């Protein structure tokens, strides 16, 4: 096999892998102590607690200066550590790489405390591993509907033209690239299950959906994918009813898996709070009657399409799924619409410190179908050569814009939560923070937002 004989979509995966590994070593966040920070502190803390200390309650943390910036949470019971804000699903996905870090620390003579350099190296690298896994699954999905070149283009645009790039190489241990992989896996395994309804694929679908729910509980809506996949009309609904009559035990497996995988979290809450279900977000809530979808999409304070305009292709392509990706024609727009509604109802609709609205990254595999459909339709128009060059130039510009704005974000030229139209225009194209930049910023009132004043 030579490079020329490799398919374009495989070449795209290889290119993403090579560039990602190069960026991993050049960026070096793992040796600068920039991996376990912000929300990752809580997501990650279960692993050192169980593996290093053998104490999931983290009772070793209070009063110990070493853990002041390493353990978050709310104190509940005397004699125990803090109750973690975030659920433990992401720590399960970190776990294989944590164990590699644990072994490396012993072999290389580093402190085997869960926080030394080998742990950070493997944790940061895990994001690239899940990125590539997600891309591999997504490639298989896209090739069912689109050409090799369209599939390769979609993969490259997602990897380098969206904020998935930053959350794979910058704050990579945040949950988004991991959920990107899980959603890609759910899509592919769902397709395989309905083609070959074996216990193997039923187990794969149930496990992936259940783990995604354990990472972020509001991703319970991902169960829509295996339930509504392929449903487009009354005929398909009747066929689905017959299918489940034949495979009803496999349907029962899914809620059973969900409860089984949720049980460790429920037991943890019971141990820490005396309640099987505990709302760890305390005074943070949803405002279901007042979604702010316009702000979520278009605000300069982390609005999704302002900082990732390329994904407008994914949205536009939803209208062509009925012809080009028929099985997803209902479930993809439905899942995206419900996800956008949930995102827009959260009190902190800009999601704190964020490059763009990062929570949409979780659903990029679904939007990749729309992107593929849009590119396919544009290719079918047989535009003149000049128009095709202009279109490719626009895509290239949006990729370069994303890479440059990612650089700006890492340098504070794009502020993490206080951007305005004025600040954006004042900073546009600059490689350092303007001296008068601060006067254009608008710091959000977090307490007012919790009261619904958003």
C-alpha positions as CSV (number, residue, x, y, z in Angstrom):
1,X,0.0,0.0,0.0
2,X,1.4,3.4,-1.0
3,X,0.2,6.9,-0.1
4,X,-1.3,7.3,-3.6
5,X,-3.5,4.2,-3.1
6,X,-4.8,5.3,0.3
7,X,-8.4,6.8,0.1
8,X,-8.8,10.5,0.6
9,X,-10.8,10.0,3.8
10,X,-8.0,7.8,5.3
11,X,-5.5,10.4,4.3
12,X,-7.6,13.0,6.2
13,X,-7.4,10.8,9.3
14,X,-3.7,10.4,9.0
15,X,-3.2,14.1,8.4
16,X,-5.3,14.9,11.5
17,X,-3.2,12.4,13.5
18,X,0.2,13.7,12.4
19,X,-0.7,17.3,12.9
20,X,-2.4,16.6,16.3
21,X,0.7,14.8,17.6
22,X,2.9,17.6,16.3
23,X,0.8,20.2,18.1
24,X,0.7,18.0,21.2
25,X,4.5,18.1,21.5
26,X,4.9,21.7,20.3
27,X,2.2,23.1,22.6
28,X,3.5,21.2,25.7
29,X,0.6,22.0,28.0
30,X,1.3,18.7,29.8
31,X,4.7,19.9,31.1
32,X,3.4,23.4,31.9
33,X,0.8,22.3,34.4
34,X,-2.1,23.4,32.1
35,X,-4.1,20.1,31.9
36,X,-6.0,19.7,35.2
37,X,-7.6,23.1,35.5
38,X,-11.0,24.6,35.6
39,X,-13.8,22.0,35.4
40,X,-11.3,19.2,34.7
41,X,-10.3,19.5,38.4
42,X,-13.6,17.9,39.4
43,X,-14.0,15.5,36.5
44,X,-10.5,14.1,37.1
45,X,-10.4,14.0,40.9
46,X,-12.2,10.7,41.2
47,X,-9.2,8.9,39.7
48,X,-6.5,10.0,42.2
49,X,-9.0,9.4,45.0
50,X,-9.7,5.8,44.1
51,X,-6.4,4.7,42.6
52,X,-3.8,6.6,44.6
53,X,-5.6,7.1,48.0
54,X,-8.2,4.4,48.0
55,X,-10.7,6.9,49.3
56,X,-13.5,8.1,47.0
57,X,-14.7,10.5,49.7
58,X,-11.5,12.5,49.4
59,X,-11.3,12.9,53.1
60,X,-7.5,13.4,52.7
61,X,-8.0,16.8,50.9
62,X,-9.4,19.2,53.6
63,X,-6.6,21.1,55.3
64,X,-3.9,19.7,53.0
65,X,-2.3,22.6,51.1
66,X,-1.3,20.2,48.2
67,X,-5.0,19.7,47.3
68,X,-6.1,23.4,47.5
69,X,-6.1,23.7,43.7
70,X,-6.7,20.0,43.0
71,X,-10.0,19.1,44.7
72,X,-13.2,21.1,44.2
73,X,-16.7,20.6,45.7
74,X,-19.1,21.3,48.4
75,X,-18.5,20.0,51.9
76,X,-21.4,17.9,53.2
77,X,-20.6,15.5,56.0
78,X,-18.0,16.0,58.8
79,X,-15.0,13.8,58.2
80,X,-15.5,13.5,54.5
81,X,-14.1,15.4,51.6
82,X,-16.1,17.7,49.3
83,X,-18.9,16.4,47.1
84,X,-17.8,16.7,43.5
85,X,-19.8,19.0,41.3
86,X,-19.4,16.9,38.2
87,X,-20.3,13.3,37.6
88,X,-17.7,10.6,37.2
89,X,-18.3,9.6,33.6
90,X,-15.4,11.5,32.2
91,X,-13.0,9.9,34.7
92,X,-14.0,6.5,33.3
93,X,-12.9,7.7,29.9
94,X,-9.6,9.1,31.3
95,X,-9.0,5.9,33.3
96,X,-6.9,3.9,30.7
97,X,-4.6,6.9,30.3
98,X,-4.5,7.6,34.0
99,X,-3.2,4.0,34.5
100,X,-0.5,4.6,31.9
101,X,0.5,7.7,33.7
102,X,0.5,5.9,37.0
103,X,2.8,3.2,35.7
104,X,5.0,5.8,34.0
105,X,5.4,7.7,37.2
106,X,6.7,4.6,39.0
107,X,9.0,3.7,36.2
108,X,10.4,7.2,35.7
109,X,10.8,8.1,39.3
110,X,8.0,10.8,39.4
111,X,5.7,11.2,42.4
112,X,2.9,8.6,41.9
113,X,0.3,11.1,43.3
114,X,-2.0,11.5,40.3
115,X,-0.7,15.0,39.4
116,X,2.9,14.7,38.3
117,X,4.1,15.2,34.7
118,X,3.5,11.6,33.5
119,X,-0.2,11.8,34.4
120,X,-0.5,15.1,32.6
121,X,1.2,13.8,29.5
122,X,-1.1,10.9,29.2
123,X,-4.2,12.9,30.1
124,X,-3.5,15.5,27.4
125,X,-2.7,12.7,24.9
126,X,-6.0,11.0,25.7
127,X,-7.9,13.9,24.0
128,X,-6.1,13.2,20.7
129,X,-6.8,9.5,21.1
130,X,-10.5,10.1,21.5
131,X,-10.4,12.7,18.7
132,X,-9.0,10.1,16.3
133,X,-11.5,7.4,17.5
134,X,-14.4,9.8,16.9
135,X,-13.0,10.7,13.5
136,X,-12.7,7.1,12.6
137,X,-16.3,6.3,13.5
138,X,-17.5,9.4,11.9
139,X,-15.7,8.6,8.7
140,X,-17.6,5.3,8.5
141,X,-20.9,7.1,9.0
142,X,-20.2,9.8,6.4
143,X,-19.0,7.3,3.7
144,X,-22.5,5.7,3.8
145,X,-23.9,8.8,2.3
146,X,-21.1,10.9,0.7
147,X,-18.1,10.5,-1.5
148,X,-14.5,10.0,-0.3
149,X,-13.6,13.6,-1.1
150,X,-16.7,15.1,0.7
151,X,-16.0,12.9,3.7
152,X,-12.3,13.9,3.8
153,X,-13.2,17.5,3.5
154,X,-15.8,17.3,6.4
155,X,-13.3,15.6,8.7
156,X,-10.6,18.2,8.0
157,X,-13.0,21.1,8.4
158,X,-14.2,19.8,11.7
159,X,-10.7,19.1,13.0
160,X,-9.2,22.5,12.1
161,X,-12.0,24.9,11.2
162,X,-14.1,24.7,14.4
163,X,-13.6,25.1,18.1
164,X,-13.2,21.4,18.3
165,X,-9.6,22.3,17.4
166,X,-9.0,24.2,20.6
167,X,-10.8,21.6,22.8
168,X,-8.6,18.9,21.3
169,X,-5.3,20.7,21.7
170,X,-5.8,23.5,24.2
171,X,-8.1,22.7,27.1
172,X,-8.3,19.2,25.8
173,X,-9.3,17.4,28.9
174,X,-12.6,19.2,29.0
175,X,-15.5,16.8,28.1
176,X,-16.2,17.9,24.6
177,X,-13.8,15.9,22.4
178,X,-14.7,12.8,24.5
179,X,-18.4,13.4,23.8
180,X,-17.6,14.0,20.2
181,X,-16.1,10.5,20.0
182,X,-19.1,9.0,22.0
183,X,-21.7,10.6,19.7
184,X,-19.8,9.4,16.6
185,X,-19.7,6.0,18.1
186,X,-23.4,6.0,18.9
187,X,-24.2,7.0,15.3
188,X,-22.1,4.2,13.8
189,X,-23.1,1.5,16.2
190,X,-26.8,2.4,15.8
191,X,-26.4,2.0,12.0
192,X,-24.7,-1.3,12.5
193,X,-27.3,-2.5,15.0
194,X,-30.3,-1.9,12.6
195,X,-28.4,-3.6,9.8
196,X,-27.3,-6.6,11.9
197,X,-29.3,-6.6,15.2
198,X,-26.9,-8.6,17.3
199,X,-26.3,-8.4,21.0
200,X,-22.9,-7.1,20.3
201,X,-24.2,-3.9,18.6
202,X,-27.0,-3.6,21.1
203,X,-24.5,-3.6,23.9
204,X,-22.3,-1.1,22.1
205,X,-25.1,1.3,21.6
206,X,-26.3,1.0,25.1
207,X,-22.9,1.4,26.6
208,X,-22.0,4.5,24.6
209,X,-25.2,6.3,25.3
210,X,-25.0,5.4,29.0
211,X,-21.5,6.6,29.4
212,X,-22.3,9.9,27.6
213,X,-25.2,10.4,30.0
214,X,-22.8,9.8,32.9
215,X,-20.4,12.4,31.5
216,X,-23.1,15.0,31.2
217,X,-26.6,14.0,32.5
218,X,-28.4,16.3,30.0
219,X,-27.0,14.1,27.3
220,X,-29.8,11.7,28.1
221,X,-31.3,13.0,24.9
222,X,-28.7,11.1,23.0
223,X,-31.0,8.1,23.4
224,X,-33.1,9.7,20.7
225,X,-30.5,8.6,18.2
226,X,-31.0,4.8,18.5
227,X,-34.7,5.2,19.1
228,X,-35.6,7.5,16.1
229,X,-32.9,6.5,13.6
230,X,-34.5,5.5,10.4
231,X,-37.9,6.8,11.2
232,X,-39.1,9.1,8.5
233,X,-42.7,8.2,7.7
234,X,-45.6,5.9,8.7
235,X,-44.2,3.0,6.8
236,X,-40.8,3.1,8.6
237,X,-42.7,3.4,11.9
238,X,-44.6,0.2,11.2
239,X,-41.4,-1.5,10.2
240,X,-39.8,-0.4,13.4
241,X,-42.6,-1.7,15.5
242,X,-42.2,-5.1,13.8
243,X,-38.4,-4.9,14.4
244,X,-38.8,-4.4,18.1
245,X,-41.4,-7.1,18.4
246,X,-38.7,-9.5,17.1
247,X,-35.9,-8.0,19.2
248,X,-37.6,-6.9,22.4
249,X,-35.0,-8.3,24.8
250,X,-32.4,-6.2,23.2
251,X,-34.5,-3.1,23.7
252,X,-34.8,-3.9,27.4
253,X,-31.0,-4.1,27.6
254,X,-30.7,-0.3,27.0
255,X,-32.4,1.0,30.2
256,X,-30.8,-1.8,32.1
257,X,-27.3,-0.7,31.0
258,X,-28.2,2.9,31.8
259,X,-29.1,2.0,35.4
260,X,-26.2,-0.3,35.8
261,X,-23.7,2.4,34.7
262,X,-25.4,5.1,36.7
263,X,-25.3,3.1,39.9
264,X,-21.7,4.0,40.9
265,X,-22.6,7.6,40.7
266,X,-25.8,7.1,42.7
267,X,-23.9,5.1,45.3
268,X,-21.3,7.9,45.5
269,X,-24.0,10.5,46.2
270,X,-25.6,8.2,48.8
271,X,-22.3,7.8,50.5
272,X,-21.5,11.5,50.5
273,X,-25.0,13.0,51.1
274,X,-27.3,10.3,52.4
275,X,-29.4,10.8,49.2
276,X,-29.4,8.6,46.1
277,X,-29.9,11.5,43.8
278,X,-28.1,14.8,44.6
279,X,-28.2,18.1,42.6
280,X,-24.6,19.2,42.8
281,X,-25.1,22.4,40.9
282,X,-26.9,24.0,44.0
283,X,-28.1,27.4,42.9
284,X,-27.4,26.9,39.1
285,X,-30.5,26.1,37.1
286,X,-32.3,26.1,33.8
287,X,-34.9,28.7,32.8
288,X,-37.1,26.5,30.6
289,X,-39.6,29.2,29.7
290,X,-36.9,31.6,28.6
291,X,-34.4,30.2,26.2
292,X,-32.0,32.7,24.7
293,X,-31.2,30.9,21.5
294,X,-30.3,34.2,19.7
295,X,-27.6,34.9,22.2
296,X,-26.3,31.4,22.2
297,X,-25.9,31.5,18.4
298,X,-24.9,35.1,17.7
299,X,-23.8,36.9,20.8
300,X,-20.1,38.1,20.7
301,X,-20.0,36.8,24.3
302,X,-19.1,33.2,23.2
303,X,-21.9,33.0,20.6
304,X,-21.4,29.7,18.7
305,X,-21.7,30.9,15.1
306,X,-19.8,34.1,15.7
307,X,-16.6,32.1,16.6
308,X,-17.3,29.0,14.5
309,X,-19.1,30.3,11.4
310,X,-18.1,27.2,9.4
311,X,-20.8,25.2,11.2
312,X,-23.5,27.2,9.4
313,X,-22.8,24.7,6.7
314,X,-23.9,21.9,9.0
315,X,-27.1,23.7,9.9
316,X,-27.9,24.5,6.3
317,X,-27.4,20.9,5.2
318,X,-30.0,19.6,7.6
319,X,-32.6,20.6,4.9
320,X,-31.1,18.1,2.5
321,X,-30.8,15.1,4.7
322,X,-34.1,13.6,3.5
323,X,-32.5,13.1,0.1
324,X,-28.9,12.5,1.0
325,X,-28.9,10.8,4.5
326,X,-32.5,9.6,4.8
327,X,-32.2,7.6,8.0
328,X,-31.0,10.8,9.9
329,X,-33.5,13.1,8.3
330,X,-35.7,13.3,11.4
331,X,-33.5,12.3,14.3
332,X,-30.5,14.7,13.5
333,X,-32.6,17.9,13.4
334,X,-34.7,16.8,16.3
335,X,-31.7,16.0,18.5
336,X,-30.0,19.3,17.5
337,X,-33.1,21.3,18.2
338,X,-33.6,19.9,21.6
339,X,-29.9,20.2,22.4
340,X,-29.9,23.9,21.4
341,X,-33.0,24.5,23.5
342,X,-31.4,22.9,26.6
343,X,-28.2,24.9,26.0
344,X,-30.2,28.1,25.6
345,X,-32.1,27.5,28.8
346,X,-29.1,27.1,31.1
347,X,-28.5,30.1,33.4
348,X,-25.0,30.6,32.1
349,X,-25.8,30.4,28.4
350,X,-22.2,31.5,27.5
351,X,-20.8,28.6,29.5
352,X,-18.3,30.5,31.5
353,X,-14.7,30.7,30.2
354,X,-15.2,29.4,26.7
355,X,-14.0,29.7,23.1
356,X,-17.3,30.0,21.3
357,X,-20.2,28.0,22.7
358,X,-18.2,24.9,23.4
359,X,-21.1,22.6,24.3
360,X,-22.2,22.4,20.6
361,X,-19.0,20.5,19.9
362,X,-20.6,17.4,21.5
363,X,-23.1,17.3,18.5
364,X,-20.6,18.0,15.7
365,X,-20.9,14.4,14.4
366,X,-24.6,15.1,13.6
367,X,-23.8,18.4,12.1
368,X,-21.1,16.7,10.0
369,X,-24.0,15.0,8.1
370,X,-25.4,18.5,7.4
371,X,-22.0,19.7,6.3
372,X,-21.6,16.7,4.0
373,X,-25.0,17.3,2.5
374,X,-24.3,20.9,1.9
375,X,-21.0,20.3,0.2
376,X,-22.6,17.5,-1.9
377,X,-25.3,19.8,-3.1
378,X,-22.9,22.6,-3.9
379,X,-20.7,20.2,-5.9
380,X,-23.8,19.1,-7.8
381,X,-24.5,22.6,-9.0
382,X,-21.6,22.4,-11.5
383,X,-20.5,25.9,-10.8
384,X,-18.0,27.7,-13.0
385,X,-14.4,27.3,-12.2
386,X,-14.1,30.8,-10.7
387,X,-17.1,30.1,-8.4
388,X,-15.6,26.8,-7.3
389,X,-12.3,28.5,-6.5
390,X,-14.1,31.2,-4.6
391,X,-16.0,28.6,-2.6
392,X,-12.8,26.7,-1.7
393,X,-11.1,30.0,-0.9
394,X,-14.0,30.8,1.5
395,X,-13.6,27.4,3.3
396,X,-9.9,28.0,3.5
397,X,-10.4,31.5,5.0
398,X,-12.8,30.1,7.6
399,X,-10.2,27.5,8.7
400,X,-7.5,30.1,8.9
401,X,-9.8,32.4,10.8
402,X,-10.5,29.6,13.3
403,X,-6.8,28.9,13.8
404,X,-5.9,32.5,14.2
405,X,-8.8,33.3,16.6
406,X,-7.8,30.2,18.6
407,X,-4.4,31.7,18.9
408,X,-6.0,35.0,19.9
409,X,-8.0,33.3,22.6
410,X,-5.0,31.6,24.1
411,X,-3.3,35.0,24.3
412,X,-6.3,36.8,25.9
413,X,-7.0,38.8,22.7
414,X,-10.4,37.2,22.6
415,X,-11.7,37.3,26.2
416,X,-13.1,34.2,27.7
417,X,-16.4,35.6,28.8
418,X,-16.6,39.4,28.3
419,X,-16.5,40.0,24.6
420,X,-18.7,42.6,22.9
421,X,-19.1,43.8,19.3
422,X,-16.7,46.6,20.0
423,X,-14.1,44.4,21.7
424,X,-14.3,41.9,18.8
425,X,-13.8,44.6,16.1
426,X,-11.1,46.3,18.2
427,X,-9.1,43.0,18.5
428,X,-9.8,41.6,15.0
429,X,-6.6,40.5,13.3
430,X,-4.3,41.6,16.1
431,X,-1.6,39.4,17.6
432,X,-1.4,41.1,20.9
433,X,-3.9,42.6,23.4
434,X,-4.7,46.2,22.4
435,X,-3.9,48.8,25.1
436,X,-7.4,50.1,25.1
437,X,-9.0,46.6,24.8
438,X,-10.4,46.5,28.4
439,X,-12.7,49.5,27.9
440,X,-14.7,47.5,25.3
441,X,-15.3,44.5,27.5
442,X,-18.5,43.8,29.4
443,X,-18.0,41.5,32.3
444,X,-21.1,39.3,32.9
445,X,-23.0,39.4,36.2
446,X,-23.0,35.7,37.2
447,X,-25.2,36.2,40.2
448,X,-27.8,38.1,38.3
449,X,-27.7,35.3,35.6
450,X,-28.5,32.7,38.3
451,X,-31.6,34.7,39.1
452,X,-32.7,34.6,35.4
453,X,-31.5,38.1,34.5
454,X,-29.6,36.9,31.4
